Amino acid sequence: MPAQGQAYLAAGGGVAAVGSGLMVTAYDLATGEQRWQVPLTGLPVGAAVVSVRAWPGVVTVGVSVPRTRRHPAGRTEFVLGDRTGGVAGHYPAAVYGGAVAASADGTVVVGPRAVTSYASPSGRVRWRRATGPRPQAWRLDGGDLYVSVTSGSYLAGGPVTAVRRISLLTGSERMLRPAGRDFTGTLSAALDGVLLFTGPGGVSAYSGLTGRLLWQRADVRRHEHRTAG
């Protein structure tokens, strides 16, 4: 438990990683022994860890970066090797985005304007899919990433006119649209090929393969949930 501030914890791939401030520490899940402790450097004053995720072979760490005279406020996603803590790369990320898939081979990052797959350790872009100039709501379902399409940002609301289904493996993209209408509500969940949208009118379910409306329930209250991590 940190004496000050807030810590972020993730476990997976045989490692437990903790981020607090700009320090990241990894422990072996089997023994509890510390593997490494690494300070994240090259960041402006006020930057801090806001997300930690553990994957097979790597640990990804999201860092909130404050506005400076040279750079706008945003987020940077660091990729660290799970054995040594060595930095394999760092990439621009959306404030409520970051790594959505990662391994020793590469990392897929939801960025401020695109979803991008980076190769490790070269940082070469393997594929990139533009998502527009404003942040959009997203959800994961197995090997697919679903990203809403709105004229504004998901924080400002507005009708969802389409949903991008992006393969995390290949980057192939398909645009989903319900027949003759917009999606009803806000993209809130994706599970087993079904997309759930919630709003004041209740819950609507759509096919994650075609965008076809499956069912609607008007008597279910909306539970607010913001994509984070």
Secondary structure in CASP SS format (residue, H / E / C, confidence):
PFRMAT SS
TARGET T0000
AUTHOR 0000-0000-0000
METHOD secondary structure of the structure
MODEL  1
M C 1.00
P C 1.00
A C 1.00
Q C 1.00
G C 1.00
Q C 1.00
A E 1.00
Y E 1.00
L E 1.00
A E 1.00
A E 1.00
G E 1.00
G C 1.00
G C 1.00
V E 1.00
A E 1.00
A E 1.00
V E 1.00
G E 1.00
S E 1.00
G C 1.00
L C 1.00
M E 1.00
V E 1.00
T E 1.00
A E 1.00
Y E 1.00
D E 1.00
L C 1.00
A C 1.00
T C 1.00
G C 1.00
E C 1.00
Q E 1.00
R E 1.00
W E 1.00
Q E 1.00
V E 1.00
P E 1.00
L C 1.00
T C 1.00
G C 1.00
L C 1.00
P C 1.00
V C 1.00
G C 1.00
A C 1.00
A E 1.00
V E 1.00
V E 1.00
S E 1.00
V E 1.00
R E 1.00
A E 1.00
W E 1.00
P C 1.00
G C 1.00
V E 1.00
V E 1.00
T E 1.00
V E 1.00
G E 1.00
V E 1.00
S E 1.00
V E 1.00
P C 1.00
R C 1.00
T C 1.00
R C 1.00
R C 1.00
H C 1.00
P C 1.00
A C 1.00
G E 1.00
R E 1.00
T E 1.00
E E 1.00
F E 1.00
V E 1.00
L E 1.00
G E 1.00
D C 1.00
R C 1.00
T C 1.00
G C 1.00
G C 1.00
V E 1.00
A E 1.00
G E 1.00
H E 1.00
Y E 1.00
P E 1.00
A E 1.00
A C 1.00
V C 1.00
Y C 1.00
G C 1.00
G E 1.00
A E 1.00
V E 1.00
A E 1.00
A E 1.00
S C 1.00
A C 1.00
D C 1.00
G E 1.00
T E 1.00
V E 1.00
V E 1.00
V E 1.00
G C 1.00
P C 1.00
R C 1.00
A E 1.00
V E 1.00
T E 1.00
S E 1.00
Y E 1.00
A E 1.00
S C 1.00
P C 1.00
S C 1.00
G C 1.00
R C 1.00
V E 1.00
R E 1.00
W E 1.00
R E 1.00
R E 1.00
A E 1.00
T C 1.00
G C 1.00
P C 1.00
R C 1.00
P C 1.00
Q C 1.00
A C 1.00
W E 1.00
R E 1.00
L E 1.00
D E 1.00
G C 1.00
G C 1.00
D E 1.00
L E 1.00
Y E 1.00
V E 1.00
S E 1.00
V E 1.00
T C 1.00
S C 1.00
G C 1.00
S C 1.00
Y C 1.00
L C 1.00
A C 1.00
G C 1.00
G C 1.00
P C 1.00
V E 1.00
T C 1.00
A E 1.00
V E 1.00
R E 1.00
R E 1.00
I E 1.00
S E 1.00
L C 1.00
L C 1.00
T C 1.00
G C 1.00
S C 1.00
E E 1.00
R E 1.00
M E 1.00
L E 1.00
R C 1.00
P C 1.00
A C 1.00
G C 1.00
R C 1.00
D C 1.00
F E 1.00
T C 1.00
G C 1.00
T E 1.00
L E 1.00
S E 1.00
A E 1.00
A E 1.00
L E 1.00
D C 1.00
G C 1.00
V E 1.00
L E 1.00
L E 1.00
F E 1.00
T E 1.00
G E 1.00
P C 1.00
G C 1.00
G E 1.00
V E 1.00
S E 1.00
A E 1.00
Y E 1.00
S E 1.00
G C 1.00
L C 1.00
T C 1.00
G C 1.00
R C 1.00
L E 1.00
L E 1.00
W E 1.00
Q E 1.00
R E 1.00
A C 1.00
D C 1.00
V C 1.00
R C 1.00
R C 1.00
H C 1.00
E C 1.00
H C 1.00
R C 1.00
T C 1.00
A C 1.00
G C 1.00
END
